[in-house]
Amino acid sequence: MKAPPRLQSLIDEGLIDTVVRQLMSGKEAMVYVVRCGDDTRCAKIYKEATQRSFRQAVDYTENRRVKNTRQARAMAKGTKFGRQAQEAAWQGAEVDALYRLAAAGVRVPRPYNF
């Protein structure tokens, strides 16, 4: 399978050798089965905010605090920088949750390249 453009940087960094197939596509991301050496992994690619199908994004981001006041103002105003910061915060929160769950003994996927 031809690698999607957003996976190319992971291939270039050596985290992925080949893309086997698309596993699924959901409301927020697409998941691909990939190979790295002898390991089979999944790569999750978040869809652009304009391409997502869920409408209540505020439910996912409500009560999240940002320490950087410049980012907080930009996020509140909805500027381009603010939207990018909001995306990064949202994706980072998901990765942080995976690390916390793993530390508590829950079997969850291990994040790479974060």
MODELLER restraints for C-alpha pairs under 7 A, 6 or more apart:
rsr = mdl.restraints
at = mdl.atoms
rsr.add(forms.Gaussian(group=physical.xy_distance, feature=features.Distance(at['CA:1:A'], at['CA:19:A']), mean=6.03, stdev=0.5))
rsr.add(forms.Gaussian(group=physical.xy_distance, feature=features.Distance(at['CA:1:A'], at['CA:20:A']), mean=6.03, stdev=0.5))
rsr.add(forms.Gaussian(group=physical.xy_distance, feature=features.Distance(at['CA:1:A'], at['CA:21:A']), mean=6.27, stdev=0.5))
rsr.add(forms.Gaussian(group=physical.xy_distance, feature=features.Distance(at['CA:3:A'], at['CA:19:A']), mean=5.82, stdev=0.5))
rsr.add(forms.Gaussian(group=physical.xy_distance, feature=features.Distance(at['CA:10:A'], at['CA:16:A']), mean=5.75, stdev=0.5))
rsr.add(forms.Gaussian(group=physical.xy_distance, feature=features.Distance(at['CA:11:A'], at['CA:17:A']), mean=5.96, stdev=0.5))
rsr.add(forms.Gaussian(group=physical.xy_distance, feature=features.Distance(at['CA:15:A'], at['CA:36:A']), mean=6.29, stdev=0.5))
rsr.add(forms.Gaussian(group=physical.xy_distance, feature=features.Distance(at['CA:16:A'], at['CA:34:A']), mean=6.48, stdev=0.5))
rsr.add(forms.Gaussian(group=physical.xy_distance, feature=features.Distance(at['CA:16:A'], at['CA:35:A']), mean=5.92, stdev=0.5))
rsr.add(forms.Gaussian(group=physical.xy_distance, feature=features.Distance(at['CA:16:A'], at['CA:36:A']), mean=4.82, stdev=0.5))
rsr.add(forms.Gaussian(group=physical.xy_distance, feature=features.Distance(at['CA:17:A'], at['CA:35:A']), mean=5.55, stdev=0.5))
rsr.add(forms.Gaussian(group=physical.xy_distance, feature=features.Distance(at['CA:17:A'], at['CA:36:A']), mean=4.93, stdev=0.5))
rsr.add(forms.Gaussian(group=physical.xy_distance, feature=features.Distance(at['CA:17:A'], at['CA:37:A']), mean=6.76, stdev=0.5))
rsr.add(forms.Gaussian(group=physical.xy_distance, feature=features.Distance(at['CA:18:A'], at['CA:34:A']), mean=5.73, stdev=0.5))
rsr.add(forms.Gaussian(group=physical.xy_distance, feature=features.Distance(at['CA:18:A'], at['CA:35:A']), mean=5.28, stdev=0.5))
rsr.add(forms.Gaussian(group=physical.xy_distance, feature=features.Distance(at['CA:19:A'], at['CA:32:A']), mean=7.00, stdev=0.5))
rsr.add(forms.Gaussian(group=physical.xy_distance, feature=features.Distance(at['CA:19:A'], at['CA:33:A']), mean=6.27, stdev=0.5))
rsr.add(forms.Gaussian(group=physical.xy_distance, feature=features.Distance(at['CA:19:A'], at['CA:34:A']), mean=4.41, stdev=0.5))
rsr.add(forms.Gaussian(group=physical.xy_distance, feature=features.Distance(at['CA:19:A'], at['CA:35:A']), mean=6.42, stdev=0.5))
rsr.add(forms.Gaussian(group=physical.xy_distance, feature=features.Distance(at['CA:20:A'], at['CA:33:A']), mean=5.41, stdev=0.5))
rsr.add(forms.Gaussian(group=physical.xy_distance, feature=features.Distance(at['CA:20:A'], at['CA:34:A']), mean=5.25, stdev=0.5))
rsr.add(forms.Gaussian(group=physical.xy_distance, feature=features.Distance(at['CA:20:A'], at['CA:35:A']), mean=6.96, stdev=0.5))
rsr.add(forms.Gaussian(group=physical.xy_distance, feature=features.Distance(at['CA:21:A'], at['CA:32:A']), mean=5.74, stdev=0.5))
rsr.add(forms.Gaussian(group=physical.xy_distance, feature=features.Distance(at['CA:21:A'], at['CA:33:A']), mean=5.43, stdev=0.5))
rsr.add(forms.Gaussian(group=physical.xy_distance, feature=features.Distance(at['CA:22:A'], at['CA:31:A']), mean=6.09, stdev=0.5))
rsr.add(forms.Gaussian(group=physical.xy_distance, feature=features.Distance(at['CA:22:A'], at['CA:32:A']), mean=4.23, stdev=0.5))
rsr.add(forms.Gaussian(group=physical.xy_distance, feature=features.Distance(at['CA:22:A'], at['CA:33:A']), mean=6.13, stdev=0.5))
rsr.add(forms.Gaussian(group=physical.xy_distance, feature=features.Distance(at['CA:23:A'], at['CA:31:A']), mean=5.45, stdev=0.5))
rsr.add(forms.Gaussian(group=physical.xy_distance, feature=features.Distance(at['CA:23:A'], at['CA:32:A']), mean=5.02, stdev=0.5))
rsr.add(forms.Gaussian(group=physical.xy_distance, feature=features.Distance(at['CA:23:A'], at['CA:33:A']), mean=6.00, stdev=0.5))
rsr.add(forms.Gaussian(group=physical.xy_distance, feature=features.Distance(at['CA:24:A'], at['CA:30:A']), mean=5.90, stdev=0.5))
rsr.add(forms.Gaussian(group=physical.xy_distance, feature=features.Distance(at['CA:24:A'], at['CA:31:A']), mean=5.34, stdev=0.5))
rsr.add(forms.Gaussian(group=physical.xy_distance, feature=features.Distance(at['CA:25:A'], at['CA:31:A']), mean=6.22, stdev=0.5))
rsr.add(forms.Gaussian(group=physical.xy_distance, feature=features.Distance(at['CA:27:A'], at['CA:52:A']), mean=5.54, stdev=0.5))
rsr.add(forms.Gaussian(group=physical.xy_distance, feature=features.Distance(at['CA:27:A'], at['CA:53:A']), mean=5.05, stdev=0.5))
rsr.add(forms.Gaussian(group=physical.xy_distance, feature=features.Distance(at['CA:27:A'], at['CA:54:A']), mean=6.08, stdev=0.5))
rsr.add(forms.Gaussian(group=physical.xy_distance, feature=features.Distance(at['CA:28:A'], at['CA:46:A']), mean=5.95, stdev=0.5))
rsr.add(forms.Gaussian(group=physical.xy_distance, feature=features.Distance(at['CA:28:A'], at['CA:47:A']), mean=5.71, stdev=0.5))
rsr.add(forms.Gaussian(group=physical.xy_distance, feature=features.Distance(at['CA:28:A'], at['CA:52:A']), mean=5.42, stdev=0.5))
rsr.add(forms.Gaussian(group=physical.xy_distance, feature=features.Distance(at['CA:29:A'], at['CA:44:A']), mean=6.43, stdev=0.5))
rsr.add(forms.Gaussian(group=physical.xy_distance, feature=features.Distance(at['CA:29:A'], at['CA:45:A']), mean=5.37, stdev=0.5))
rsr.add(forms.Gaussian(group=physical.xy_distance, feature=features.Distance(at['CA:29:A'], at['CA:46:A']), mean=4.12, stdev=0.5))
rsr.add(forms.Gaussian(group=physical.xy_distance, feature=features.Distance(at['CA:29:A'], at['CA:47:A']), mean=4.98, stdev=0.5))
rsr.add(forms.Gaussian(group=physical.xy_distance, feature=features.Distance(at['CA:30:A'], at['CA:44:A']), mean=5.79, stdev=0.5))
rsr.add(forms.Gaussian(group=physical.xy_distance, feature=features.Distance(at['CA:30:A'], at['CA:45:A']), mean=5.29, stdev=0.5))
rsr.add(forms.Gaussian(group=physical.xy_distance, feature=features.Distance(at['CA:30:A'], at['CA:46:A']), mean=6.47, stdev=0.5))
rsr.add(forms.Gaussian(group=physical.xy_distance, feature=features.Distance(at['CA:31:A'], at['CA:42:A']), mean=6.41, stdev=0.5))
rsr.add(forms.Gaussian(group=physical.xy_distance, feature=features.Distance(at['CA:31:A'], at['CA:43:A']), mean=5.54, stdev=0.5))
rsr.add(forms.Gaussian(group=physical.xy_distance, feature=features.Distance(at['CA:31:A'], at['CA:44:A']), mean=4.48, stdev=0.5))
rsr.add(forms.Gaussian(group=physical.xy_distance, feature=features.Distance(at['CA:31:A'], at['CA:45:A']), mean=6.31, stdev=0.5))
rsr.add(forms.Gaussian(group=physical.xy_distance, feature=features.Distance(at['CA:32:A'], at['CA:42:A']), mean=5.45, stdev=0.5))
rsr.add(forms.Gaussian(group=physical.xy_distance, feature=features.Distance(at['CA:32:A'], at['CA:43:A']), mean=5.13, stdev=0.5))
rsr.add(forms.Gaussian(group=physical.xy_distance, feature=features.Distance(at['CA:32:A'], at['CA:44:A']), mean=6.52, stdev=0.5))
rsr.add(forms.Gaussian(group=physical.xy_distance, feature=features.Distance(at['CA:33:A'], at['CA:41:A']), mean=5.91, stdev=0.5))
rsr.add(forms.Gaussian(group=physical.xy_distance, feature=features.Distance(at['CA:33:A'], at['CA:42:A']), mean=4.65, stdev=0.5))
rsr.add(forms.Gaussian(group=physical.xy_distance, feature=features.Distance(at['CA:33:A'], at['CA:43:A']), mean=6.48, stdev=0.5))
rsr.add(forms.Gaussian(group=physical.xy_distance, feature=features.Distance(at['CA:34:A'], at['CA:40:A']), mean=5.87, stdev=0.5))
rsr.add(forms.Gaussian(group=physical.xy_distance, feature=features.Distance(at['CA:34:A'], at['CA:41:A']), mean=5.26, stdev=0.5))
rsr.add(forms.Gaussian(group=physical.xy_distance, feature=features.Distance(at['CA:34:A'], at['CA:42:A']), mean=5.69, stdev=0.5))
rsr.add(forms.Gaussian(group=physical.xy_distance, feature=features.Distance(at['CA:34:A'], at['CA:43:A']), mean=6.65, stdev=0.5))
rsr.add(forms.Gaussian(group=physical.xy_distance, feature=features.Distance(at['CA:35:A'], at['CA:41:A']), mean=6.05, stdev=0.5))
rsr.add(forms.Gaussian(group=physical.xy_distance, feature=features.Distance(at['CA:61:A'], at['CA:90:A']), mean=6.87, stdev=0.5))
rsr.add(forms.Gaussian(group=physical.xy_distance, feature=features.Distance(at['CA:66:A'], at['CA:72:A']), mean=5.80, stdev=0.5))
rsr.add(forms.Gaussian(group=physical.xy_distance, feature=features.Distance(at['CA:71:A'], at['CA:82:A']), mean=6.12, stdev=0.5))
rsr.add(forms.Gaussian(group=physical.xy_distance, feature=features.Distance(at['CA:71:A'], at['CA:85:A']), mean=6.63, stdev=0.5))
rsr.add(forms.Gaussian(group=physical.xy_distance, feature=features.Distance(at['CA:74:A'], at['CA:81:A']), mean=6.41, stdev=0.5))
rsr.add(forms.Gaussian(group=physical.xy_distance, feature=features.Distance(at['CA:74:A'], at['CA:82:A']), mean=4.19, stdev=0.5))
rsr.add(forms.Gaussian(group=physical.xy_distance, feature=features.Distance(at['CA:75:A'], at['CA:82:A']), mean=3.85, stdev=0.5))
rsr.add(forms.Gaussian(group=physical.xy_distance, feature=features.Distance(at['CA:75:A'], at['CA:83:A']), mean=6.01, stdev=0.5))
rsr.add(forms.Gaussian(group=physical.xy_distance, feature=features.Distance(at['CA:75:A'], at['CA:85:A']), mean=6.95, stdev=0.5))
rsr.add(forms.Gaussian(group=physical.xy_distance, feature=features.Distance(at['CA:75:A'], at['CA:86:A']), mean=6.33, stdev=0.5))
rsr.add(forms.Gaussian(group=physical.xy_distance, feature=features.Distance(at['CA:95:A'], at['CA:111:A']), mean=6.72, stdev=0.5))
rsr.add(forms.Gaussian(group=physical.xy_distance, feature=features.Distance(at['CA:98:A'], at['CA:108:A']), mean=6.44, stdev=0.5))
rsr.add(forms.Gaussian(group=physical.xy_distance, feature=features.Distance(at['CA:102:A'], at['CA:108:A']), mean=6.15, stdev=0.5))
